[in-house]
Amino acid sequence: MVCSLPSLTLSFFLVLQTLCAPTWSNPVNPKLRLHVIEDIALDPRQAIDTRQSTNPPFRVTGVRDGGPPQPRLEIRQLQQEPDQWNLYLLALDRMQKADQSNELSYYQIAGIHGLPYTAWDGVERDPGGEGGYCMHGSNVFLTWHRPYLALFEARLQQILYANMLDVVAGFRNTSRYDFYVNAARTFRMPYWDWAAAPPVGENSFPNSLTIRDVQVTLPNGTAVIPNPLYAYRFHPVPNDFSPWISDIPWIMQNMTLRQPDPPRARRPPDGNDIVVQRMNFDRLMLRDRLYNVLTTYDNFTDAGTEAWKADNALKWDSLEAVHNVPHNNIGGHMWYLPWSAFDPVFWLHHTMVDRTLAMWQALYPDSYVEPMKQTQPSWSYPVGTVLDASSPLTPFHSDSSGAFWTSESARSTLTFGYTYPELGTGNDTAVLRRAINELYGPSTAMSPQKRDSLRKRQRADGCDELTADDSSQSCSPQYGYRKNLSYEPAPATREYLVNIKAQKFGLGSSTVYVFLGNPGADSASWWNDNTLAGTYAMFAMPNPTCQGCMRVQAAGTVPLSTVLEAKMAAGELGGLDESIVVPYLQRNLQWRITKVDGTEVPAARVPDFKIAVVSTEVMPPTAMSEFPTWSSEYTVHGEITGGRPGGFTAGDVI
């Protein structure tokens, strides 16, 4: 008997509950009988961990229940839906407890991204390949993660359905029955918006990720379980991790960690409190970077990959480079590419990245994946392999015959049964532009009067604090988004960017700190130094053996305009004209570089490190449904950085 998931009806649940076996005792409540995770699968195979080579490939389909695509919600919005939130926590907990030898366990799906470097679904390593399947620094970085997320979401959904068998049975004769049926049918996994203002009184890093234990509702009462969003608990820690113990002393801990402090301790405490503060500090910078990419990058390669582009100094940033910052700010397992997918926040973070891709696609539908040589290897592709929109996104099979998903076939989120709140199932770009302006629009879109009245500082809860007389914006307590409630066009202004590039694998994961003033001497405290303007994060594998990888150059930006406007509001800067800003930056711009353990590295010792200040004229939009217009002409201010280690000097290539 094959258990499938046709539709959520009472008769379906009763029949499936009767025919699917065996059952097991719920570890939270022994009185409940639950079907084991392997009992219900979207694919005809069951107990996939005992599969034979003759078995057909596992099909990655996303969630397809016959209904319309459902939106993936921001995690704090999902939390406001108590039925879905409860089912989500139960399903994620159950998925994490699955035997690690099961190919559809949390452990093995997370392991596709990096370690333990084993074949998944029978897709063997290319002789020239290295590392895991994940694609970074690649033209398919964004598109590879789409079927990856769809696999995780489908697996989570089928476990959620399995839990529904018990939930429906327990609530069948109560008013909760219909609520849970609808909750299961419409559930899609959430994203964490690290760029929008959080709800009033909350931090950028969601509170639900920082608590160790959580209460869940069962048919016959409530129970407290270890929070599956707090950490993944290995059972056991694989020996594949042990070769890195000299570089990462805590890597054999039995659970994922965040910002371990001290970072080289063998058993450090978890540092969620540091994560909270770092994400609060960097949220405005992330907002500005995301806004710049969404509104000014009209080419997919420019917008998608962190690989350095030497032909346009205004296009050094990318969605991939922006995505690196939360990785480094969360730290711990998220610091390191081979382990990052084991932390539960990885899935929330990358769903957010997929959302930014979906919004970008709706804005620029005519640009997509272009042929590009791979500058670093993956499990399936050696360095130098040319990939395009039709290249297989391994190891994700699209059908049982062995075909793989490609960037072209994975182009639409609707194919996998989901959408995002700003997109729906259509493509109204005017509505989308307005939503992006409301969520992420920086102060460059304000009138001079509004800009002058701005008294911007970062509150402990991550919201921007405005003066009482500025009624143009508010911090929404419902969704945590800063809404521009009215709009006035502004004259042209000037945008200032700090451009940064370096060899991606020169230091492994590392951080470049940009200051407006002299920072303190303690590198461990630079992330909250009061002179900090922003950070650039390098997210890389530790100690790669690939020599070609060592020559990979990655790039990103730190926008300065929001910080400079705050300086204007504080009376420290007289305006944004070059004649005022350039001398100010000559006196105050500083940069420092650290490894993930906080050790400072002199800029002169970082391979191919270069930092430059670029400015251009920006014409603000004339309506909330429009974006700013950046001039194609720009100035590289060598007089600001020249003569200092790593600083751009006239004559350098940028």
C-alpha positions in Angstrom: 0.0 0.0 0.0 1.4 3.4 -1.0 0.3 6.4 1.2 -0.2 9.5 -0.8 -1.5 13.0 -0.2 -4.5 13.8 -2.5 -6.6 16.2 -0.5 -7.5 17.2 3.0 -10.9 15.6 3.6 -12.2 13.8 6.6 -12.5 10.5 4.7 -9.0 10.9 3.4 -7.7 11.2 6.9 -9.7 8.3 8.2 -8.7 6.0 5.4 -5.0 7.0 5.5 -4.9 6.6 9.3 -6.3 3.1 8.9 -4.0 1.9 6.2 -0.6 3.5 7.0 1.5 1.6 9.5 3.4 1.1 11.7 2.9 3.6 14.5 5.0 4.7 17.4 4.7 6.4 20.7 4.9 10.2 20.8 8.0 11.0 22.9 6.3 14.2 24.1 3.1 12.4 25.2 3.2 8.6 25.3 -0.6 8.4 25.2 -0.6 9.6 21.6 0.1 7.2 18.8 1.9 8.8 15.8 2.8 7.5 12.4 6.5 7.4 11.8 7.8 10.0 9.4 8.5 7.5 6.7 4.9 6.3 6.5 3.8 9.3 4.4 5.8 10.5 1.4 5.1 12.6 -1.6 7.2 10.1 -3.6 6.0 6.5 -3.9 9.1 5.1 -2.1 9.0 4.6 1.6 11.8 4.0 4.1 14.1 5.7 1.7 17.2 5.2 3.9 17.1 1.5 2.8 16.7 2.3 -0.9 18.4 0.2 -3.5 20.2 1.4 -6.6 17.2 0.3 -8.7 14.9 2.7 -6.9 13.7 5.7 -9.0 15.0 9.1 -8.0 13.2 11.2 -5.4 11.1 13.8 -7.2 11.3 17.3 -5.8 7.8 18.7 -6.4 7.3 21.4 -3.8 3.9 21.4 -2.1 1.1 20.5 -4.6 -2.2 19.7 -3.0 -4.4 20.7 -6.0 -5.2 24.1 -4.6 -3.9 27.5 -5.5 -0.3 28.5 -4.6 -0.1 29.7 -1.0 2.1 32.6 0.3 5.1 32.0 2.4 4.7 34.3 5.4 7.2 36.3 7.4 7.9 34.2 10.6 6.2 36.8 12.8 3.2 36.8 10.6 3.0 33.0 10.8 3.3 33.1 14.5 0.1 35.1 14.5 -1.6 32.1 13.0 -1.6 29.8 16.1 -2.8 26.6 14.4 -0.2 26.8 11.6 2.5 27.9 14.1 1.7 24.9 16.3 1.8 22.4 13.4 5.0 24.0 12.1 6.8 23.5 15.4 5.6 19.9 15.8 6.6 19.1 12.2 10.0 20.6 12.5 10.6 18.9 15.8 9.6 15.6 14.3 11.7 16.1 11.2 14.8 16.9 13.3 14.3 13.7 15.3 14.3 11.4 12.2 17.1 8.9 12.0 20.1 10.6 10.4 20.6 7.6 8.1 17.2 8.5 6.4 17.8 10.3 3.2 14.8 12.5 3.9 15.8 13.3 7.5 16.6 16.9 8.5 20.3 15.8 8.9 20.6 14.5 5.3 18.7 17.3 3.6 20.8 19.8 5.5 23.9 17.8 4.5 23.2 18.4 0.8 24.5 21.9 1.2 27.9 20.8 2.5 29.1 18.2 4.9 29.2 15.2 5.3 30.1 15.3 1.6 28.2 12.2 0.5 26.0 11.4 -2.5 22.3 12.3 -2.1 19.7 10.5 -4.1 22.4 8.6 -6.0 24.0 11.7 -7.6 27.7 10.8 -7.4 30.6 13.4 -7.2 32.2 14.6 -10.4 35.9 13.6 -10.6 36.8 17.3 -10.5 34.2 18.2 -7.9 34.8 19.3 -4.3 32.7 20.2 -1.3 28.9 19.9 -1.2 26.3 20.4 -3.9 25.7 24.1 -3.0 26.5 26.7 -5.6 28.1 29.9 -4.3 29.8 32.6 -6.2 27.9 31.2 -9.2 25.3 32.4 -11.7 23.0 29.7 -10.4 23.5 30.5 -6.7 19.9 31.9 -6.3 18.2 29.3 -8.6 20.0 26.3 -7.0 18.5 27.1 -3.7 15.0 27.2 -5.0 14.4 23.5 -5.5 16.5 22.9 -2.4 14.0 24.9 -0.3 11.1 23.2 -2.1 12.5 19.8 -1.1 12.7 20.9 2.6 9.3 22.5 2.4 7.7 19.4 0.9 9.3 17.2 3.5 8.2 19.5 6.3 4.7 19.6 4.8 4.3 15.8 4.6 5.4 15.4 8.2 2.9 18.2 9.1 0.2 16.1 7.3 1.3 13.0 9.3 0.9 15.0 12.5 -2.5 16.1 11.2 -3.7 12.5 11.3 -3.4 12.7 15.1 -4.6 16.3 15.3 -7.7 15.7 13.3 -8.5 12.5 15.2 -8.0 14.4 18.4 -10.1 17.4 17.4 -12.6 15.7 15.2 -15.6 16.5 17.3 -14.5 20.0 18.3 -14.5 23.4 16.8 -10.8 23.2 16.2 -11.2 20.5 13.4 -11.8 22.9 10.5 -9.1 25.3 11.7 -6.4 22.6 11.7 -7.5 21.2 8.3 -7.2 24.6 6.8 -3.9 25.3 8.6 -2.3 22.2 7.1 -3.7 22.8 3.6 -2.4 26.4 3.4 0.9 26.1 5.3 4.1 27.1 3.6 7.4 27.5 5.4 8.2 31.1 6.6 10.9 33.5 5.9 12.8 35.9 8.2 12.9 39.5 6.9 16.2 40.8 8.2 15.8 44.1 6.3 12.3 45.4 7.3 11.7 47.1 10.6 10.5 44.6 13.2 7.3 44.9 15.2 7.4 47.6 17.9 9.2 46.2 21.0 10.9 43.4 19.1 14.3 42.8 17.6 15.3 42.2 14.0 16.3 38.7 15.0 13.0 37.0 15.9 12.4 36.2 19.5 11.0 32.8 18.5 14.6 31.8 17.5 16.2 32.6 20.8 14.2 30.6 23.4 15.4 27.1 24.3 12.0 25.5 25.0 8.6 26.1 23.5 5.0 25.1 24.4 3.0 23.2 21.8 -0.6 22.1 21.7 -1.6 18.5 21.4 -5.1 17.1 21.2 -5.3 16.2 24.9 -3.3 19.2 26.3 -0.1 21.1 26.0 3.5 20.1 26.3 6.9 21.8 26.5 9.5 20.6 24.0 13.0 21.8 23.0 12.5 24.6 20.5 13.3 23.2 17.0 14.0 26.8 15.9 16.7 27.3 18.5 19.1 24.6 17.4 19.4 21.3 15.6 20.6 18.5 18.0 22.8 16.0 16.3 22.1 12.3 17.2 25.0 11.6 16.9 27.6 14.2 15.9 29.1 12.6 12.8 32.8 11.7 12.7 33.0 13.6 9.4 33.2 16.8 11.4 36.3 15.8 13.4 39.0 16.8 10.9 38.1 20.5 11.6 38.3 20.3 15.4 41.7 22.1 15.5 40.3 25.0 13.6 36.8 24.9 15.1 37.2 23.5 18.6 33.5 23.4 19.3 32.5 21.6 16.1 31.9 18.3 17.8 29.2 19.8 20.1 25.9 17.9 19.9 23.9 20.9 18.8 24.2 23.9 16.5 25.6 27.1 18.0 25.3 30.8 17.3 28.0 33.3 18.0 29.9 31.0 20.4 31.7 33.2 22.9 34.7 32.8 23.1 34.7 31.6 19.5 37.6 29.2 20.1 36.4 27.5 23.3 35.7 23.8 23.1 32.3 24.1 24.9 31.3 27.8 24.6 27.8 29.0 25.6 25.4 30.0 22.8 25.5 33.7 21.9 22.0 34.5 20.7 22.1 37.7 22.7 25.1 38.8 20.5 23.2 37.8 17.4 20.3 40.0 18.4 22.5 43.0 18.9 24.4 42.5 15.7 21.3 42.1 13.6 19.8 45.2 15.1 23.0 47.1 14.3 23.2 46.0 10.7 19.5 46.1 9.8 19.5 49.6 8.2 22.6 48.7 6.2 20.9 45.5 5.0 17.8 47.5 4.1 19.7 50.0 2.1 21.8 47.3 0.3 18.7 45.3 -0.6 16.8 48.3 -1.8 19.7 49.4 -4.0 19.9 45.9 -5.7 16.2 45.6 -6.2 15.8 49.1 -7.6 18.9 49.7 -9.7 20.3 46.3 -10.8 18.5 45.2 -14.0 20.8 42.4 -15.0 20.5 38.9 -13.4 24.2 38.2 -13.2 24.9 41.6 -11.6 22.1 41.2 -9.1 22.6 37.6 -8.3 26.3 36.7 -7.7 29.0 38.2 -5.5 31.6 37.5 -8.1 33.5 40.8 -8.7 32.4 42.7 -11.8 35.1 45.1 -12.9 33.1 47.0 -15.6 30.8 49.1 -13.4 31.7 50.4 -9.9 28.0 51.0 -9.2 27.2 47.3 -9.5 29.6 45.7 -7.0 26.8 44.5 -4.7 24.5 41.5 -5.1 21.8 39.5 -3.4 24.4 36.9 -2.6 26.7 39.4 -1.0 23.8 40.8 1.0 22.9 37.3 2.1 26.4 36.8 3.6 25.8 39.3 6.4 23.2 37.4 8.4 25.4 34.3 8.0 28.3 36.0 9.6 26.2 37.9 12.2 24.6 34.6 13.4 27.9 32.9 13.5 28.6 29.5 14.9 27.6 26.8 12.3 26.2 29.6 10.1 29.8 31.0 9.8 30.9 28.0 7.8 29.4 27.0 4.4 29.8 23.2 5.0 27.8 23.3 8.3 25.4 26.3 7.8 22.3 24.4 6.7 22.2 22.5 10.0 21.1 25.6 11.9 17.3 26.0 11.6 17.7 29.7 10.9 19.3 28.8 7.6 15.9 27.8 6.1 14.3 31.0 7.3 17.2 33.1 5.9 17.3 31.4 2.5 13.6 31.6 2.1 14.0 35.3 2.6 16.7 35.3 -0.1 14.4 33.3 -2.4 11.8 36.0 -1.8 14.2 38.7 -2.8 14.9 36.7 -6.0 11.2 36.4 -6.7 10.6 40.1 -6.3 13.6 40.9 -8.5 12.3 38.5 -11.2 8.9 40.2 -11.2 10.6 43.6 -11.6 13.0 42.5 -14.4 11.4 39.5 -16.1 13.5 39.7 -19.3 16.9 39.1 -17.6 17.8 35.7 -16.3 20.7 33.2 -15.9 23.4 33.9 -18.4 26.3 31.4 -19.3 29.1 31.7 -16.9 32.3 29.8 -15.9 32.2 28.5 -12.4 34.9 30.1 -10.3 34.7 27.6 -7.5 33.9 23.9 -7.5 30.9 22.1 -6.1 30.1 18.4 -5.8 28.9 18.2 -9.4 30.9 20.9 -11.2 34.6 21.5 -11.4 36.1 25.0 -11.6 35.7 26.3 -15.2 32.5 24.5 -16.0 30.2 26.7 -18.0 26.6 26.7 -16.6 23.5 28.3 -18.0 19.8 28.3 -17.5 19.5 24.7 -18.8 22.2 23.2 -16.6 21.1 20.6 -14.1 20.7 21.8 -10.5 21.9 18.7 -8.9 21.0 16.7 -6.9 17.3 17.7 -7.3 15.3 15.5 -9.7 12.2 16.9 -11.3 10.8 13.5 -12.3 11.2 9.8 -11.6 13.1 9.3 -14.9 16.2 11.0 -13.7 15.8 14.5 -15.1 17.0 17.4 -13.0 15.5 20.7 -12.2 17.2 23.5 -14.1 17.2 27.3 -13.6 14.7 27.5 -16.4 12.3 24.9 -15.1 12.6 26.4 -11.6 12.1 30.0 -12.8 8.6 30.4 -11.2 7.7 29.9 -7.6 4.2 28.9 -8.7 5.7 25.7 -10.1 6.5 24.6 -6.6 3.1 25.7 -5.2 4.0 28.9 -3.3 4.2 32.7 -3.7 5.1 35.6 -1.5 2.7 38.3 0.0 3.9 41.1 -2.3 3.5 39.0 -5.4 0.3 36.9 -5.2 -0.1 35.0 -8.4 0.1 37.9 -10.7 2.7 40.5 -11.7 1.6 44.0 -10.9 4.9 45.8 -10.9 3.4 49.1 -9.8 2.0 47.5 -6.7 5.3 45.6 -6.1 7.4 48.8 -6.4 5.1 50.5 -3.9 5.5 47.6 -1.5 9.3 47.7 -1.9 9.4 51.4 -1.2 7.2 51.0 1.8 9.3 48.1 3.2 12.8 49.1 2.3 12.8 52.6 0.9 15.6 54.6 2.5 15.6 58.3 3.4 16.8 59.3 -0.1 13.2 59.2 -1.2 12.2 61.8 1.3 11.8 65.5 0.7 14.5 67.8 2.1 12.1 68.8 4.9 11.6 65.2 6.0 15.3 64.5 5.7 16.1 67.5 7.9 13.6 66.4 10.5 15.0 62.9 10.6 16.6 62.0 13.9 17.6 58.5 13.1 19.2 56.2 15.6 18.9 52.5 16.2 16.8 51.6 19.2 17.4 48.4 21.1 14.3 46.9 19.4 15.7 47.5 15.9 13.1 50.1 14.9 14.2 53.5 13.6 13.4 56.3 15.9 11.9 59.4 14.3 11.1 62.8 15.8 7.5 63.3 16.8 6.8 65.9 14.2 7.7 63.4 11.3 4.3 61.7 10.8 5.2 60.4 7.4 6.3 57.0 8.7 5.3 54.5 11.4 6.5 51.2 12.6 3.7 48.7 12.0 3.0 46.6 15.1 1.2 44.0 13.0 3.8 43.2 10.4 6.9 45.0 11.6 7.2 47.0 8.4 8.0 50.7 8.2 5.2 52.2 6.1 5.7 55.4 4.1 2.2 56.8 4.7 2.6 59.9 2.5 5.1 60.9 -0.2 6.7 64.0 -1.4 9.2 64.0 -4.3 12.7 65.3 -3.5 15.4 67.0 -5.7 18.4 65.1 -6.8 20.8 64.0 -4.1 24.1 62.1 -4.0 24.6 58.4 -3.1 27.9 57.3 -1.5 29.0 53.7 -1.5 32.0 52.0 0.0 33.1 49.3 -2.5 35.0 46.3 -1.2 36.5 43.3 -2.9 38.9 40.5 -1.9 39.8 36.9 -2.6 36.9 34.9 -1.4 39.0 32.2 0.1 41.9 34.3 1.3 40.7 34.2 4.9 37.6 32.0 4.8 34.6 33.6 6.4 35.6 37.0 7.5 34.2 40.5 8.1 35.3 44.0 6.9 34.2 46.7 9.3 33.7 50.3 8.0 33.9 53.1 10.5 33.3 56.9 10.4 35.8 57.7 13.1 38.5 55.8 15.1 37.2 52.5 16.5 38.2 51.1 19.8 41.2 48.8 20.1 39.3 45.6 21.0 38.4 43.9 17.7 35.8 41.8 19.6 33.8 44.9 20.2 33.9 46.5 16.7 30.5 45.1 15.8 28.9 47.6 18.2 31.4 50.4 18.1 29.6 53.8 18.0 31.6 54.8 14.9 30.6 51.7 12.9 29.0 52.6 9.6 28.5 49.0 8.3 30.0 45.7 7.5 30.9 43.6 4.5 30.8 39.8 5.1 32.8 37.1 3.3 31.1 33.7 3.5 33.5 30.9 2.5 34.6 27.4 3.0 37.5 26.9 5.5 40.8 25.8 4.0 39.8 24.8 0.4 42.2 22.6 -1.4 41.1 24.0 -4.8 43.9 26.3 -6.0 41.7 27.9 -8.5 39.3 28.9 -5.7 42.1 31.0 -4.1 41.9 33.4 -7.0 38.1 34.0 -6.8 37.4 37.6 -6.1 34.1 38.5 -4.4 32.7 42.0 -3.9 30.0 44.0 -2.1 29.2 47.4 -0.8 28.5 49.4 2.4 26.1 52.3 1.5 26.9 55.4 3.5 24.0 57.8 2.7 21.8 56.8 5.6 24.7 57.2 8.0 25.7 60.5 6.5 22.2 61.8 6.8 22.3 60.9 10.5 25.5 62.9 10.8 23.7 65.8 9.1 20.8 65.5 11.6 23.3 65.5 14.5 25.0 68.6 13.2 28.3 66.8 12.3 27.9 67.2 8.5 26.7 70.2 6.6 25.3 68.4 3.5 25.8 65.7 1.0 27.6 67.7 -1.6 31.0 66.2 -2.6 32.7 69.4 -1.4 31.5 68.6 2.1 31.4 64.8 2.2 34.8 64.1 0.6 36.9 66.0 3.2 34.7 64.5 5.9 35.5 61.0 4.7 39.1 61.8 4.2 39.3 62.6 7.9 37.0 59.9 9.3 36.7 56.8 7.0 38.5 53.8 8.6 38.4 50.0 7.9 39.4 46.9 9.8 39.2 43.2 8.9 38.8 40.2 11.2 38.5 36.4 10.9 35.4 34.7 12.3 37.2 34.3 15.7 37.6 38.0 16.0 41.4 38.1 15.2 42.3 41.2 13.3 44.1 40.8 10.0 46.0 43.8 8.5 44.5 44.9 5.2 47.8 44.5 3.5 47.8 40.8 4.3 44.4 40.1 2.8 44.9 38.8 -0.8 43.5 41.3 -3.5 41.8 43.4 -0.8 40.7 46.8 -2.2 38.3 49.4 -0.8 37.1 52.5 -2.6 34.4 55.2 -2.2 32.2 55.8 -5.2 29.4 58.4 -5.5 26.8 59.2 -8.1 23.8 61.4 -8.5 20.4 60.0 -7.7 17.0 61.4 -8.7 14.3 60.3 -6.3 11.1 58.9 -7.7 8.0 61.1 -8.4 5.5 58.5 -7.0 5.5 55.7 -4.5 5.1 53.2 -7.4 8.4 54.3 -8.9 12.1 53.8 -8.0 14.9 56.3 -7.8 17.0 56.8 -10.9 20.8 56.5 -10.6 23.0 58.3 -13.0 25.2 56.1 -15.1 28.2 58.4 -14.4 30.1 58.1 -11.1 33.1 59.3 -9.4 35.7 57.1 -7.7 37.2 59.1 -4.8 40.8 58.0 -4.7 41.6 61.0 -2.6 39.7 59.4 0.3 41.3 56.0 0.4 44.6 56.5 -1.5 47.9 55.9 0.3 46.4 53.5 2.9 46.7 49.7 3.0 44.0 48.3 0.7 42.8 51.7 -0.3 42.0 52.5 -3.9 44.5 54.9 -5.5 44.2 56.6 -8.9 45.3 54.1 -11.5 44.0 51.0 -9.7 41.4 48.8 -11.5 37.9 49.1 -10.1 
